[in-house]
Amino acid sequence: MGSKSDRIAVTLVCSACGSRNYKTSRARRPDAKAVELKKFCKTCGAHTLHVETK
Ligand SMILES: [Zn+2]
């Protein structure tokens, strides 16, 4: 339980311009929703919604 293999790496992509700005990880759960976070995008020059991608 809680081993590192239970986490998967995801990339956070700006939903406004598509820049891949952040890497993170989250628990591997089949029922998990895609991560959505407000992050600063230097391409947009503003905080935008970032969503996970593989
Ligand atoms: Zn952006």
mmCIF file of the protein (N, C-alpha, C, O) and its ligand, coordinates in Angstrom:
data_MODEL
# 
_entry.id   MODEL 
# 
loop_
_entity.id 
_entity.type 
_entity.pdbx_number_of_molecules 
1 polymer     1 
2 non-polymer 1 
# 
_entity_poly.entity_id                      1 
_entity_poly.type                           'polypeptide(L)' 
_entity_poly.nstd_linkage                   no 
_entity_poly.nstd_monomer                   no 
_entity_poly.pdbx_seq_one_letter_code       MGSKSDRIAVTLVCSACGSRNYKTSRARRPDAKAVELKKFCKTCGAHTLHVETK 
_entity_poly.pdbx_seq_one_letter_code_can   MGSKSDRIAVTLVCSACGSRNYKTSRARRPDAKAVELKKFCKTCGAHTLHVETK 
_entity_poly.pdbx_strand_id                 A 
# 
loop_
_entity_poly_seq.entity_id 
_entity_poly_seq.num 
_entity_poly_seq.mon_id 
_entity_poly_seq.hetero 
1 1  MET n 
1 2  GLY n 
1 3  SER n 
1 4  LYS n 
1 5  SER n 
1 6  ASP n 
1 7  ARG n 
1 8  ILE n 
1 9  ALA n 
1 10 VAL n 
1 11 THR n 
1 12 LEU n 
1 13 VAL n 
1 14 CYS n 
1 15 SER n 
1 16 ALA n 
1 17 CYS n 
1 18 GLY n 
1 19 SER n 
1 20 ARG n 
1 21 ASN n 
1 22 TYR n 
1 23 LYS n 
1 24 THR n 
1 25 SER n 
1 26 ARG n 
1 27 ALA n 
1 28 ARG n 
1 29 ARG n 
1 30 PRO n 
1 31 ASP n 
1 32 ALA n 
1 33 LYS n 
1 34 ALA n 
1 35 VAL n 
1 36 GLU n 
1 37 LEU n 
1 38 LYS n 
1 39 LYS n 
1 40 PHE n 
1 41 CYS n 
1 42 LYS n 
1 43 THR n 
1 44 CYS n 
1 45 GLY n 
1 46 ALA n 
1 47 HIS n 
1 48 THR n 
1 49 LEU n 
1 50 HIS n 
1 51 VAL n 
1 52 GLU n 
1 53 THR n 
1 54 LYS n 
# 
loop_
_struct_asym.id 
_struct_asym.entity_id 
A 1 
B 2 
# 
loop_
_chem_comp.id 
_chem_comp.type 
_chem_comp.mon_nstd_flag 
ALA 'L-peptide linking' y 
ARG 'L-peptide linking' y 
ASN 'L-peptide linking' y 
ASP 'L-peptide linking' y 
CYS 'L-peptide linking' y 
GLU 'L-peptide linking' y 
GLY 'peptide linking'   y 
HIS 'L-peptide linking' y 
ILE 'L-peptide linking' y 
LEU 'L-peptide linking' y 
LYS 'L-peptide linking' y 
MET 'L-peptide linking' y 
PHE 'L-peptide linking' y 
PRO 'L-peptide linking' y 
SER 'L-peptide linking' y 
THR 'L-peptide linking' y 
TYR 'L-peptide linking' y 
VAL 'L-peptide linking' y 
ZN  non-polymer         . 
# 
_pdbx_entity_nonpoly.entity_id   2 
_pdbx_entity_nonpoly.name        ? 
_pdbx_entity_nonpoly.comp_id     ZN 
# 
_pdbx_nonpoly_scheme.asym_id         B 
_pdbx_nonpoly_scheme.entity_id       2 
_pdbx_nonpoly_scheme.mon_id          ZN 
_pdbx_nonpoly_scheme.ndb_seq_num     1 
_pdbx_nonpoly_scheme.pdb_seq_num     101 
_pdbx_nonpoly_scheme.auth_seq_num    101 
_pdbx_nonpoly_scheme.pdb_mon_id      ZN 
_pdbx_nonpoly_scheme.auth_mon_id     ZN 
_pdbx_nonpoly_scheme.pdb_strand_id   A 
_pdbx_nonpoly_scheme.pdb_ins_code    . 
# 
loop_
_atom_site.group_PDB 
_atom_site.id 
_atom_site.type_symbol 
_atom_site.label_atom_id 
_atom_site.label_alt_id 
_atom_site.label_comp_id 
_atom_site.label_asym_id 
_atom_site.label_entity_id 
_atom_site.label_seq_id 
_atom_site.pdbx_PDB_ins_code 
_atom_site.Cartn_x 
_atom_site.Cartn_y 
_atom_site.Cartn_z 
_atom_site.occupancy 
_atom_site.B_iso_or_equiv 
_atom_site.pdbx_formal_charge 
_atom_site.auth_seq_id 
_atom_site.auth_comp_id 
_atom_site.auth_asym_id 
_atom_site.auth_atom_id 
_atom_site.pdbx_PDB_model_num 
ATOM   1   N  N  . MET A 1 1  ? 0.836   -1.199 0.000   1.00 0.00 ? 1   MET A N  1 
ATOM   2   C  CA . MET A 1 1  ? 0.000   0.000  0.000   1.00 0.00 ? 1   MET A CA 1 
ATOM   3   C  C  . MET A 1 1  ? 0.874   1.253  0.000   1.00 0.00 ? 1   MET A C  1 
ATOM   4   O  O  . MET A 1 1  ? 1.855   1.334  0.740   1.00 0.00 ? 1   MET A O  1 
ATOM   5   N  N  . GLY A 1 2  ? 0.526   2.192  -0.803  1.00 0.00 ? 2   GLY A N  1 
ATOM   6   C  CA . GLY A 1 2  ? 1.253   3.450  -0.817  1.00 0.00 ? 2   GLY A CA 1 
ATOM   7   C  C  . GLY A 1 2  ? 2.627   3.375  -1.440  1.00 0.00 ? 2   GLY A C  1 
ATOM   8   O  O  . GLY A 1 2  ? 3.436   4.283  -1.250  1.00 0.00 ? 2   GLY A O  1 
ATOM   9   N  N  . SER A 1 3  ? 2.909   2.335  -2.167  1.00 0.00 ? 3   SER A N  1 
ATOM   10  C  CA . SER A 1 3  ? 4.210   2.266  -2.804  1.00 0.00 ? 3   SER A CA 1 
ATOM   11  C  C  . SER A 1 3  ? 4.283   3.242  -3.971  1.00 0.00 ? 3   SER A C  1 
ATOM   12  O  O  . SER A 1 3  ? 3.262   3.731  -4.455  1.00 0.00 ? 3   SER A O  1 
ATOM   13  N  N  . LYS A 1 4  ? 5.498   3.513  -4.413  1.00 0.00 ? 4   LYS A N  1 
ATOM   14  C  CA . LYS A 1 4  ? 5.665   4.485  -5.490  1.00 0.00 ? 4   LYS A CA 1 
ATOM   15  C  C  . LYS A 1 4  ? 5.020   4.018  -6.790  1.00 0.00 ? 4   LYS A C  1 
ATOM   16  O  O  . LYS A 1 4  ? 4.661   4.840  -7.633  1.00 0.00 ? 4   LYS A O  1 
ATOM   17  N  N  . SER A 1 5  ? 4.873   2.740  -6.954  1.00 0.00 ? 5   SER A N  1 
ATOM   18  C  CA . SER A 1 5  ? 4.278   2.235  -8.180  1.00 0.00 ? 5   SER A CA 1 
ATOM   19  C  C  . SER A 1 5  ? 2.793   2.559  -8.268  1.00 0.00 ? 5   SER A C  1 
ATOM   20  O  O  . SER A 1 5  ? 2.175   2.371  -9.316  1.00 0.00 ? 5   SER A O  1 
ATOM   21  N  N  . ASP A 1 6  ? 2.218   3.045  -7.171  1.00 0.00 ? 6   ASP A N  1 
ATOM   22  C  CA . ASP A 1 6  ? 0.817   3.439  -7.201  1.00 0.00 ? 6   ASP A CA 1 
ATOM   23  C  C  . ASP A 1 6  ? 0.620   4.840  -7.751  1.00 0.00 ? 6   ASP A C  1 
ATOM   24  O  O  . ASP A 1 6  ? -0.512  5.313  -7.853  1.00 0.00 ? 6   ASP A O  1 
ATOM   25  N  N  . ARG A 1 7  ? 1.701   5.504  -8.104  1.00 0.00 ? 7   ARG A N  1 
ATOM   26  C  CA . ARG A 1 7  ? 1.600   6.860  -8.641  1.00 0.00 ? 7   ARG A CA 1 
ATOM   27  C  C  . ARG A 1 7  ? 2.046   6.869  -10.097 1.00 0.00 ? 7   ARG A C  1 
ATOM   28  O  O  . ARG A 1 7  ? 2.948   6.133  -10.494 1.00 0.00 ? 7   ARG A O  1 
ATOM   29  N  N  . ILE A 1 8  ? 1.401   7.708  -10.870 1.00 0.00 ? 8   ILE A N  1 
ATOM   30  C  CA . ILE A 1 8  ? 1.768   7.845  -12.279 1.00 0.00 ? 8   ILE A CA 1 
ATOM   31  C  C  . ILE A 1 8  ? 2.171   9.279  -12.543 1.00 0.00 ? 8   ILE A C  1 
ATOM   32  O  O  . ILE A 1 8  ? 1.638   10.214 -11.945 1.00 0.00 ? 8   ILE A O  1 
ATOM   33  N  N  . ALA A 1 9  ? 3.115   9.434  -13.444 1.00 0.00 ? 9   ALA A N  1 
ATOM   34  C  CA . ALA A 1 9  ? 3.545   10.779 -13.835 1.00 0.00 ? 9   ALA A CA 1 
ATOM   35  C  C  . ALA A 1 9  ? 2.546   11.355 -14.826 1.00 0.00 ? 9   ALA A C  1 
ATOM   36  O  O  . ALA A 1 9  ? 2.099   10.668 -15.744 1.00 0.00 ? 9   ALA A O  1 
ATOM   37  N  N  . VAL A 1 10 ? 2.206   12.611 -14.634 1.00 0.00 ? 10  VAL A N  1 
ATOM   38  C  CA . VAL A 1 10 ? 1.327   13.297 -15.584 1.00 0.00 ? 10  VAL A CA 1 
ATOM   39  C  C  . VAL A 1 10 ? 1.938   14.650 -15.926 1.00 0.00 ? 10  VAL A C  1 
ATOM   40  O  O  . VAL A 1 10 ? 2.678   15.232 -15.132 1.00 0.00 ? 10  VAL A O  1 
ATOM   41  N  N  . THR A 1 11 ? 1.625   15.126 -17.086 1.00 0.00 ? 11  THR A N  1 
ATOM   42  C  CA . THR A 1 11 ? 2.043   16.452 -17.519 1.00 0.00 ? 11  THR A CA 1 
ATOM   43  C  C  . THR A 1 11 ? 0.825   17.356 -17.487 1.00 0.00 ? 11  THR A C  1 
ATOM   44  O  O  . THR A 1 11 ? -0.265  16.971 -17.910 1.00 0.00 ? 11  THR A O  1 
ATOM   45  N  N  . LEU A 1 12 ? 1.029   18.571 -16.975 1.00 0.00 ? 12  LEU A N  1 
ATOM   46  C  CA . LEU A 1 12 ? -0.072  19.537 -16.935 1.00 0.00 ? 12  LEU A CA 1 
ATOM   47  C  C  . LEU A 1 12 ? 0.055   20.490 -18.120 1.00 0.00 ? 12  LEU A C  1 
ATOM   48  O  O  . LEU A 1 12 ? 1.090   21.124 -18.326 1.00 0.00 ? 12  LEU A O  1 
ATOM   49  N  N  . VAL A 1 13 ? -1.008  20.571 -18.877 1.00 0.00 ? 13  VAL A N  1 
ATOM   50  C  CA . VAL A 1 13 ? -1.022  21.361 -20.102 1.00 0.00 ? 13  VAL A CA 1 
ATOM   51  C  C  . VAL A 1 13 ? -1.961  22.547 -19.927 1.00 0.00 ? 13  VAL A C  1 
ATOM   52  O  O  . VAL A 1 13 ? -3.080  22.408 -19.432 1.00 0.00 ? 13  VAL A O  1 
ATOM   53  N  N  . CYS A 1 14 ? -1.479  23.717 -20.345 1.00 0.00 ? 14  CYS A N  1 
ATOM   54  C  CA . CYS A 1 14 ? -2.332  24.907 -20.315 1.00 0.00 ? 14  CYS A CA 1 
ATOM   55  C  C  . CYS A 1 14 ? -3.534  24.688 -21.232 1.00 0.00 ? 14  CYS A C  1 
ATOM   56  O  O  . CYS A 1 14 ? -3.378  24.363 -22.409 1.00 0.00 ? 14  CYS A O  1 
ATOM   57  N  N  . SER A 1 15 ? -4.723  24.868 -20.686 1.00 0.00 ? 15  SER A N  1 
ATOM   58  C  CA . SER A 1 15 ? -5.929  24.626 -21.494 1.00 0.00 ? 15  SER A CA 1 
ATOM   59  C  C  . SER A 1 15 ? -6.175  25.763 -22.474 1.00 0.00 ? 15  SER A C  1 
ATOM   60  O  O  . SER A 1 15 ? -6.986  25.630 -23.391 1.00 0.00 ? 15  SER A O  1 
ATOM   61  N  N  . ALA A 1 16 ? -5.478  26.883 -22.285 1.00 0.00 ? 16  ALA A N  1 
ATOM   62  C  CA . ALA A 1 16 ? -5.676  28.022 -23.185 1.00 0.00 ? 16  ALA A CA 1 
ATOM   63  C  C  . ALA A 1 16 ? -4.770  27.945 -24.408 1.00 0.00 ? 16  ALA A C  1 
ATOM   64  O  O  . ALA A 1 16 ? -5.223  28.190 -25.526 1.00 0.00 ? 16  ALA A O  1 
ATOM   65  N  N  . CYS A 1 17 ? -3.487  27.604 -24.213 1.00 0.00 ? 17  CYS A N  1 
ATOM   66  C  CA . CYS A 1 17 ? -2.545  27.638 -25.331 1.00 0.00 ? 17  CYS A CA 1 
ATOM   67  C  C  . CYS A 1 17 ? -1.904  26.289 -25.621 1.00 0.00 ? 17  CYS A C  1 
ATOM   68  O  O  . CYS A 1 17 ? -1.262  26.136 -26.660 1.00 0.00 ? 17  CYS A O  1 
ATOM   69  N  N  . GLY A 1 18 ? -2.055  25.317 -24.750 1.00 0.00 ? 18  GLY A N  1 
ATOM   70  C  CA . GLY A 1 18 ? -1.520  23.985 -25.010 1.00 0.00 ? 18  GLY A CA 1 
ATOM   71  C  C  . GLY A 1 18 ? -0.080  23.788 -24.595 1.00 0.00 ? 18  GLY A C  1 
ATOM   72  O  O  . GLY A 1 18 ? 0.492   22.731 -24.861 1.00 0.00 ? 18  GLY A O  1 
ATOM   73  N  N  . SER A 1 19 ? 0.533   24.781 -23.945 1.00 0.00 ? 19  SER A N  1 
ATOM   74  C  CA . SER A 1 19 ? 1.911   24.606 -23.488 1.00 0.00 ? 19  SER A CA 1 
ATOM   75  C  C  . SER A 1 19 ? 1.974   23.578 -22.368 1.00 0.00 ? 19  SER A C  1 
ATOM   76  O  O  . SER A 1 19 ? 1.124   23.548 -21.479 1.00 0.00 ? 19  SER A O  1 
ATOM   77  N  N  . ARG A 1 20 ? 3.008   22.729 -22.432 1.00 0.00 ? 20  ARG A N  1 
ATOM   78  C  CA . ARG A 1 20 ? 3.213   21.738 -21.379 1.00 0.00 ? 20  ARG A CA 1 
ATOM   79  C  C  . ARG A 1 20 ? 4.105   22.374 -20.314 1.00 0.00 ? 20  ARG A C  1 
ATOM   80  O  O  . ARG A 1 20 ? 5.328   22.404 -20.455 1.00 0.00 ? 20  ARG A O  1 
ATOM   81  N  N  . ASN A 1 21 ? 3.502   22.867 -19.282 1.00 0.00 ? 21  ASN A N  1 
ATOM   82  C  CA . ASN A 1 21 ? 4.220   23.716 -18.342 1.00 0.00 ? 21  ASN A CA 1 
ATOM   83  C  C  . ASN A 1 21 ? 4.692   22.999 -17.085 1.00 0.00 ? 21  ASN A C  1 
ATOM   84  O  O  . ASN A 1 21 ? 5.696   23.407 -16.500 1.00 0.00 ? 21  ASN A O  1 
ATOM   85  N  N  . TYR A 1 22 ? 4.027   21.979 -16.662 1.00 0.00 ? 22  TYR A N  1 
ATOM   86  C  CA . TYR A 1 22 ? 4.339   21.360 -15.371 1.00 0.00 ? 22  TYR A CA 1 
ATOM   87  C  C  . TYR A 1 22 ? 4.295   19.848 -15.480 1.00 0.00 ? 22  TYR A C  1 
ATOM   88  O  O  . TYR A 1 22 ? 3.558   19.269 -16.278 1.00 0.00 ? 22  TYR A O  1 
ATOM   89  N  N  . LYS A 1 23 ? 5.120   19.234 -14.640 1.00 0.00 ? 23  LYS A N  1 
ATOM   90  C  CA . LYS A 1 23 ? 5.032   17.781 -14.470 1.00 0.00 ? 23  LYS A CA 1 
ATOM   91  C  C  . LYS A 1 23 ? 4.680   17.504 -13.027 1.00 0.00 ? 23  LYS A C  1 
ATOM   92  O  O  . LYS A 1 23 ? 5.152   18.189 -12.121 1.00 0.00 ? 23  LYS A O  1 
ATOM   93  N  N  . THR A 1 24 ? 3.870   16.524 -12.819 1.00 0.00 ? 24  THR A N  1 
ATOM   94  C  CA . THR A 1 24 ? 3.490   16.152 -11.469 1.00 0.00 ? 24  THR A CA 1 
ATOM   95  C  C  . THR A 1 24 ? 3.175   14.665 -11.460 1.00 0.00 ? 24  THR A C  1 
ATOM   96  O  O  . THR A 1 24 ? 3.377   13.969 -12.455 1.00 0.00 ? 24  THR A O  1 
ATOM   97  N  N  . SER A 1 25 ? 2.689   14.198 -10.350 1.00 0.00 ? 25  SER A N  1 
ATOM   98  C  CA . SER A 1 25 ? 2.272   12.802 -10.289 1.00 0.00 ? 25  SER A CA 1 
ATOM   99  C  C  . SER A 1 25 ? 1.010   12.726 -9.462  1.00 0.00 ? 25  SER A C  1 
ATOM   100 O  O  . SER A 1 25 ? 0.720   13.610 -8.656  1.00 0.00 ? 25  SER A O  1 
ATOM   101 N  N  . ARG A 1 26 ? 0.278   11.679 -9.668  1.00 0.00 ? 26  ARG A N  1 
ATOM   102 C  CA . ARG A 1 26 ? -0.928  11.492 -8.877  1.00 0.00 ? 26  ARG A CA 1 
ATOM   103 C  C  . ARG A 1 26 ? -1.156  10.006 -8.671  1.00 0.00 ? 26  ARG A C  1 
ATOM   104 O  O  . ARG A 1 26 ? -0.545  9.167  -9.333  1.00 0.00 ? 26  ARG A O  1 
ATOM   105 N  N  . ALA A 1 27 ? -2.036  9.703  -7.752  1.00 0.00 ? 27  ALA A N  1 
ATOM   106 C  CA . ALA A 1 27 ? -2.341  8.309  -7.471  1.00 0.00 ? 27  ALA A CA 1 
ATOM   107 C  C  . ALA A 1 27 ? -2.958  7.646  -8.694  1.00 0.00 ? 27  ALA A C  1 
ATOM   108 O  O  . ALA A 1 27 ? -3.752  8.254  -9.411  1.00 0.00 ? 27  ALA A O  1 
ATOM   109 N  N  . ARG A 1 28 ? -2.587  6.405  -8.918  1.00 0.00 ? 28  ARG A N  1 
ATOM   110 C  CA . ARG A 1 28 ? -3.156  5.653  -10.024 1.00 0.00 ? 28  ARG A CA 1 
ATOM   111 C  C  . ARG A 1 28 ? -4.490  5.070  -9.556  1.00 0.00 ? 28  ARG A C  1 
ATOM   112 O  O  . ARG A 1 28 ? -4.531  4.074  -8.833  1.00 0.00 ? 28  ARG A O  1 
ATOM   113 N  N  . ARG A 1 29 ? -5.554  5.698  -9.974  1.00 0.00 ? 29  ARG A N  1 
ATOM   114 C  CA . ARG A 1 29 ? -6.878  5.188  -9.601  1.00 0.00 ? 29  ARG A CA 1 
ATOM   115 C  C  . ARG A 1 29 ? -7.753  5.186  -10.842 1.00 0.00 ? 29  ARG A C  1 
ATOM   116 O  O  . ARG A 1 29 ? -7.853  6.208  -11.521 1.00 0.00 ? 29  ARG A O  1 
ATOM   117 N  N  . PRO A 1 30 ? -8.371  4.098  -11.147 1.00 0.00 ? 30  PRO A N  1 
ATOM   118 C  CA . PRO A 1 30 ? -9.169  4.023  -12.369 1.00 0.00 ? 30  PRO A CA 1 
ATOM   119 C  C  . PRO A 1 30 ? -10.338 4.987  -12.378 1.00 0.00 ? 30  PRO A C  1 
ATOM   120 O  O  . PRO A 1 30 ? -10.792 5.407  -13.443 1.00 0.00 ? 30  PRO A O  1 
ATOM   121 N  N  . ASP A 1 31 ? -10.830 5.341  -11.200 1.00 0.00 ? 31  ASP A N  1 
ATOM   122 C  CA . ASP A 1 31 ? -12.005 6.218  -11.139 1.00 0.00 ? 31  ASP A CA 1 
ATOM   123 C  C  . ASP A 1 31 ? -11.622 7.679  -10.952 1.00 0.00 ? 31  ASP A C  1 
ATOM   124 O  O  . ASP A 1 31 ? -12.497 8.533  -10.808 1.00 0.00 ? 31  ASP A O  1 
ATOM   125 N  N  . ALA A 1 32 ? -10.316 7.980  -10.951 1.00 0.00 ? 32  ALA A N  1 
ATOM   126 C  CA . ALA A 1 32 ? -9.888  9.349  -10.688 1.00 0.00 ? 32  ALA A CA 1 
ATOM   127 C  C  . ALA A 1 32 ? -10.230 10.258 -11.860 1.00 0.00 ? 32  ALA A C  1 
ATOM   128 O  O  . ALA A 1 32 ? -10.097 9.880  -13.024 1.00 0.00 ? 32  ALA A O  1 
ATOM   129 N  N  . LYS A 1 33 ? -10.664 11.437 -11.533 1.00 0.00 ? 33  LYS A N  1 
ATOM   130 C  CA . LYS A 1 33 ? -10.882 12.447 -12.570 1.00 0.00 ? 33  LYS A CA 1 
ATOM   131 C  C  . LYS A 1 33 ? -9.537  13.024 -12.999 1.00 0.00 ? 33  LYS A C  1 
ATOM   132 O  O  . LYS A 1 33 ? -8.564  12.977 -12.248 1.00 0.00 ? 33  LYS A O  1 
ATOM   133 N  N  . ALA A 1 34 ? -9.493  13.558 -14.187 1.00 0.00 ? 34  ALA A N  1 
ATOM   134 C  CA . ALA A 1 34 ? -8.299  14.241 -14.649 1.00 0.00 ? 34  ALA A CA 1 
ATOM   135 C  C  . ALA A 1 34 ? -8.017  15.432 -13.744 1.00 0.00 ? 34  ALA A C  1 
ATOM   136 O  O  . ALA A 1 34 ? -8.921  16.159 -13.332 1.00 0.00 ? 34  ALA A O  1 
ATOM   137 N  N  . VAL A 1 35 ? -6.730  15.608 -13.448 1.00 0.00 ? 35  VAL A N  1 
ATOM   138 C  CA . VAL A 1 35 ? -6.331  16.721 -12.598 1.00 0.00 ? 35  VAL A CA 1 
ATOM   139 C  C  . VAL A 1 35 ? -6.550  18.034 -13.336 1.00 0.00 ? 35  VAL A C  1 
ATOM   140 O  O  . VAL A 1 35 ? -6.203  18.158 -14.510 1.00 0.00 ? 35  VAL A O  1 
ATOM   141 N  N  . GLU A 1 36 ? -7.122  19.003 -12.652 1.00 0.00 ? 36  GLU A N  1 
ATOM   142 C  CA . GLU A 1 36 ? -7.280  20.349 -13.205 1.00 0.00 ? 36  GLU A CA 1 
ATOM   143 C  C  . GLU A 1 36 ? -6.835  21.347 -12.154 1.00 0.00 ? 36  GLU A C  1 
ATOM   144 O  O  . GLU A 1 36 ? -7.381  21.384 -11.051 1.00 0.00 ? 36  GLU A O  1 
ATOM   145 N  N  . LEU A 1 37 ? -5.851  22.151 -12.494 1.00 0.00 ? 37  LEU A N  1 
ATOM   146 C  CA . LEU A 1 37 ? -5.290  23.092 -11.535 1.00 0.00 ? 37  LEU A CA 1 
ATOM   147 C  C  . LEU A 1 37 ? -5.091  24.450 -12.191 1.00 0.00 ? 37  LEU A C  1 
ATOM   148 O  O  . LEU A 1 37 ? -4.780  24.544 -13.379 1.00 0.00 ? 37  LEU A O  1 
ATOM   149 N  N  . LYS A 1 38 ? -5.274  25.489 -11.404 1.00 0.00 ? 38  LYS A N  1 
ATOM   150 C  CA . LYS A 1 38 ? -4.912  26.834 -11.857 1.00 0.00 ? 38  LYS A CA 1 
ATOM   151 C  C  . LYS A 1 38 ? -3.417  27.026 -11.636 1.00 0.00 ? 38  LYS A C  1 
ATOM   152 O  O  . LYS A 1 38 ? -2.932  26.964 -10.506 1.00 0.00 ? 38  LYS A O  1 
ATOM   153 N  N  . LYS A 1 39 ? -2.694  27.258 -12.723 1.00 0.00 ? 39  LYS A N  1 
ATOM   154 C  CA . LYS A 1 39 ? -1.249  27.443 -12.660 1.00 0.00 ? 39  LYS A CA 1 
ATOM   155 C  C  . LYS A 1 39 ? -0.864  28.617 -13.545 1.00 0.00 ? 39  LYS A C  1 
ATOM   156 O  O  . LYS A 1 39 ? -1.597  29.021 -14.448 1.00 0.00 ? 39  LYS A O  1 
ATOM   157 N  N  . PHE A 1 40 ? 0.316   29.146 -13.248 1.00 0.00 ? 40  PHE A N  1 
ATOM   158 C  CA . PHE A 1 40 ? 0.797   30.247 -14.074 1.00 0.00 ? 40  PHE A CA 1 
ATOM   159 C  C  . PHE A 1 40 ? 1.373   29.701 -15.368 1.00 0.00 ? 40  PHE A C  1 
ATOM   160 O  O  . PHE A 1 40 ? 2.211   28.799 -15.347 1.00 0.00 ? 40  PHE A O  1 
ATOM   161 N  N  . CYS A 1 41 ? 0.929   30.240 -16.489 1.00 0.00 ? 41  CYS A N  1 
ATOM   162 C  CA . CYS A 1 41 ? 1.467   29.888 -17.795 1.00 0.00 ? 41  CYS A CA 1 
ATOM   163 C  C  . CYS A 1 41 ? 2.268   31.073 -18.311 1.00 0.00 ? 41  CYS A C  1 
ATOM   164 O  O  . CYS A 1 41 ? 1.737   32.168 -18.497 1.00 0.00 ? 41  CYS A O  1 
ATOM   165 N  N  . LYS A 1 42 ? 3.568   30.833 -18.540 1.00 0.00 ? 42  LYS A N  1 
ATOM   166 C  CA . LYS A 1 42 ? 4.389   31.962 -18.988 1.00 0.00 ? 42  LYS A CA 1 
ATOM   167 C  C  . LYS A 1 42 ? 4.112   32.305 -20.433 1.00 0.00 ? 42  LYS A C  1 
ATOM   168 O  O  . LYS A 1 42 ? 4.397   33.423 -20.864 1.00 0.00 ? 42  LYS A O  1 
ATOM   169 N  N  . THR A 1 43 ? 3.568   31.381 -21.190 1.00 0.00 ? 43  THR A N  1 
ATOM   170 C  CA . THR A 1 43 ? 3.192   31.691 -22.569 1.00 0.00 ? 43  THR A CA 1 
ATOM   171 C  C  . THR A 1 43 ? 1.998   32.636 -22.599 1.00 0.00 ? 43  THR A C  1 
ATOM   172 O  O  . THR A 1 43 ? 1.974   33.599 -23.366 1.00 0.00 ? 43  THR A O  1 
ATOM   173 N  N  . CYS A 1 44 ? 1.018   32.353 -21.764 1.00 0.00 ? 44  CYS A N  1 
ATOM   174 C  CA . CYS A 1 44 ? -0.160  33.223 -21.676 1.00 0.00 ? 44  CYS A CA 1 
ATOM   175 C  C  . CYS A 1 44 ? 0.120   34.451 -20.823 1.00 0.00 ? 44  CYS A C  1 
ATOM   176 O  O  . CYS A 1 44 ? -0.541  35.478 -20.978 1.00 0.00 ? 44  CYS A O  1 
ATOM   177 N  N  . GLY A 1 45 ? 1.094   34.355 -19.924 1.00 0.00 ? 45  GLY A N  1 
ATOM   178 C  CA . GLY A 1 45 ? 1.369   35.442 -18.989 1.00 0.00 ? 45  GLY A CA 1 
ATOM   179 C  C  . GLY A 1 45 ? 0.283   35.610 -17.957 1.00 0.00 ? 45  GLY A C  1 
ATOM   180 O  O  . GLY A 1 45 ? 0.070   36.713 -17.452 1.00 0.00 ? 45  GLY A O  1 
ATOM   181 N  N  . ALA A 1 46 ? -0.399  34.546 -17.640 1.00 0.00 ? 46  ALA A N  1 
ATOM   182 C  CA . ALA A 1 46 ? -1.503  34.623 -16.682 1.00 0.00 ? 46  ALA A CA 1 
ATOM   183 C  C  . ALA A 1 46 ? -1.735  33.246 -16.067 1.00 0.00 ? 46  ALA A C  1 
ATOM   184 O  O  . ALA A 1 46 ? -1.241  32.233 -16.563 1.00 0.00 ? 46  ALA A O  1 
ATOM   185 N  N  . HIS A 1 47 ? -2.486  33.233 -14.992 1.00 0.00 ? 47  HIS A N  1 
ATOM   186 C  CA . HIS A 1 47 ? -2.913  31.962 -14.426 1.00 0.00 ? 47  HIS A CA 1 
ATOM   187 C  C  . HIS A 1 47 ? -4.058  31.413 -15.273 1.00 0.00 ? 47  HIS A C  1 
ATOM   188 O  O  . HIS A 1 47 ? -5.052  32.089 -15.536 1.00 0.00 ? 47  HIS A O  1 
ATOM   189 N  N  . THR A 1 48 ? -3.879  30.175 -15.684 1.00 0.00 ? 48  THR A N  1 
ATOM   190 C  CA . THR A 1 48 ? -4.898  29.540 -16.511 1.00 0.00 ? 48  THR A CA 1 
ATOM   191 C  C  . THR A 1 48 ? -5.175  28.142 -15.960 1.00 0.00 ? 48  THR A C  1 
ATOM   192 O  O  . THR A 1 48 ? -4.427  27.637 -15.123 1.00 0.00 ? 48  THR A O  1 
ATOM   193 N  N  . LEU A 1 49 ? -6.222  27.541 -16.422 1.00 0.00 ? 49  LEU A N  1 
ATOM   194 C  CA . LEU A 1 49 ? -6.513  26.175 -16.040 1.00 0.00 ? 49  LEU A CA 1 
ATOM   195 C  C  . LEU A 1 49 ? -5.564  25.219 -16.761 1.00 0.00 ? 49  LEU A C  1 
ATOM   196 O  O  . LEU A 1 49 ? -5.427  25.263 -17.984 1.00 0.00 ? 49  LEU A O  1 
ATOM   197 N  N  . HIS A 1 50 ? -4.928  24.377 -16.000 1.00 0.00 ? 50  HIS A N  1 
ATOM   198 C  CA . HIS A 1 50 ? -4.053  23.361 -16.569 1.00 0.00 ? 50  HIS A CA 1 
ATOM   199 C  C  . HIS A 1 50 ? -4.677  21.987 -16.325 1.00 0.00 ? 50  HIS A C  1 
ATOM   200 O  O  . HIS A 1 50 ? -5.179  21.702 -15.238 1.00 0.00 ? 50  HIS A O  1 
ATOM   201 N  N  . VAL A 1 51 ? -4.636  21.170 -17.324 1.00 0.00 ? 51  VAL A N  1 
ATOM   202 C  CA . VAL A 1 51 ? -5.230  19.854 -17.221 1.00 0.00 ? 51  VAL A CA 1 
ATOM   203 C  C  . VAL A 1 51 ? -4.172  18.792 -17.498 1.00 0.00 ? 51  VAL A C  1 
ATOM   204 O  O  . VAL A 1 51 ? -3.196  19.051 -18.203 1.00 0.00 ? 51  VAL A O  1 
ATOM   205 N  N  . GLU A 1 52 ? -4.361  17.622 -16.956 1.00 0.00 ? 52  GLU A N  1 
ATOM   206 C  CA . GLU A 1 52 ? -3.340  16.593 -17.117 1.00 0.00 ? 52  GLU A CA 1 
ATOM   207 C  C  . GLU A 1 52 ? -3.424  15.934 -18.484 1.00 0.00 ? 52  GLU A C  1 
ATOM   208 O  O  . GLU A 1 52 ? -4.492  15.822 -19.086 1.00 0.00 ? 52  GLU A O  1 
ATOM   209 N  N  . THR A 1 53 ? -2.269  15.506 -18.949 1.00 0.00 ? 53  THR A N  1 
ATOM   210 C  CA . THR A 1 53 ? -2.195  14.701 -20.161 1.00 0.00 ? 53  THR A CA 1 
ATOM   211 C  C  . THR A 1 53 ? -1.160  13.629 -19.923 1.00 0.00 ? 53  THR A C  1 
ATOM   212 O  O  . THR A 1 53 ? -0.387  13.715 -18.968 1.00 0.00 ? 53  THR A O  1 
ATOM   213 N  N  . LYS A 1 54 ? -1.131  12.625 -20.767 1.00 0.00 ? 54  LYS A N  1 
ATOM   214 C  CA . LYS A 1 54 ? -0.168  11.541 -20.572 1.00 0.00 ? 54  LYS A CA 1 
ATOM   215 C  C  . LYS A 1 54 ? 1.215   11.948 -21.080 1.00 0.00 ? 54  LYS A C  1 
ATOM   216 O  O  . LYS A 1 54 ? 2.158   11.161 -20.999 1.00 0.00 ? 54  LYS A O  1 
HETATM 217 ZN ZN . ZN  B 2 .  ? -0.985  29.121 -21.768 1.00 0.00 2 101 ZN  A ZN 1 
# 
